[in-house]
Amino acid sequence: MTTYESKATLTPAELNIGEALIYIRREGIPVMFRLVDTDAEIMRDDEDAHMVYRFWCVIDINGKKHTLEREVPTQKTFYEPWVIDGVRVFFDAVSNIFVPDGGFMLEKDERHGIYCQPGKKARFALQDADVSICPERMHLWCRLPEGELNIKDCYRGEDCWMGTYNRREAHGGLDINHPACTPLYAPFDLDDQFYFNSVAAGDNNNRWRGLRNWDDGTTWIIQAHHMTALTVPEHTPLKAGTQFALGAGVWSGCTDHSHFVFKVVQHAKMYLLDPWILFWQMLRDQ
């Protein structure tokens, strides 16, 4: 059984059915999570509309069973995390969604090393319920069209995290529609940032990456794709709120948009998580 101690940043965790973990809250109180069951199913699959699916898990927390359920891609995608026994629980994914585990979705962005499918049956992100997921006040990554996230503002109304691109491909990020040259801002202080793909270098897109190494040993990696231009020199640290780029505009398809990615490296393992988790905290911090 793995034990995770509360830290300044949120804690990704994966479980197989029957497997358990202990999360120790800041006060030293242990909370046990044991995964009981997971599943996923298609709710609607109309050629003239988006394919919509749901997924769920049954998880035993301190001896009491809870059913957590999510829906994608609808407005319910942008969900409130659960708070159970003093722990904030983001329920990110189950492997049942994906073809290798008998599901119905393929990976859209695996050619870029982005896999939505969890390494085990279910993926969560945990944090003490009374603190932020981030030890710094977060700035909005970009201005939101309506001051909040709306599924209709995700490319074609479907490209949220694990959204049903072409009805059968899980989208490996969060797309937000906005005009070319929309300013993008550092959501928190960054230790390093740079293009890892660029049209100037012969790639098919401008893709940017920023890194923050936190004092608790966790590294956060964020990415923005389809960018028109960087507005700061590469490989320079940035303070939260600094404009670093003009978003959208490059190979962005039928609607200009920026594509956002969130990765967490913890104990030498990388977890891809829903960028909504960051936006959830950014919106709370405004």
C-alpha angles and dihedrals in degrees: 000000000000120000121207120193119210112263138177093269129048120276121232115210137175129201138188120216109284092017121120139199135190121225113196113208123219091263089058093255113144120222117193121212120191121178112227105174144343135193144157137202142180112255099184132005112177121159089219094051141034121289107245124198139175133211133190146176138205110221130180111221115187091337098313123105119230128185113215117191134185135187128209136225101006133090086276086071086082094065136170112246119244120253111209127167092344096310125112108222124200108192103207111171150330126219091230088081092068133077096236088062096043096273135124107248131088125201113262099190104036090116086067093048093256115134120179094189112097120238089239134026096286138015125209138170117216135196138158106276096231099055137061122264085237128047091223130061105260128229122214111267089219138350109275119229094237101017089265139052116277124183091225087064092058109095108284088353091281112071103099118124107307089000117163103261107187086357094279109048121085109228111233099216145009119283119203118190116227136138121281112274094029106157118253121203135201105258092205136358112300127207094199138001135178148141112277091181126024138171088229089060092050099264122133095242146020107253122176132196131197127190135200123185107203124209090244090066096258122125122208119204120192129183137194122193136191091038121169095209145337113246097194131052115269120253094028122124116248133206120227111275095027113137105236104169151004105247135217124010103100120092090331098145125221094344127035109245144145122239116219127200131188124197131174124200111202127165089353092303124112121220124190110213137183109276086218086079089065093044090049089060094039091056092048090051094055 
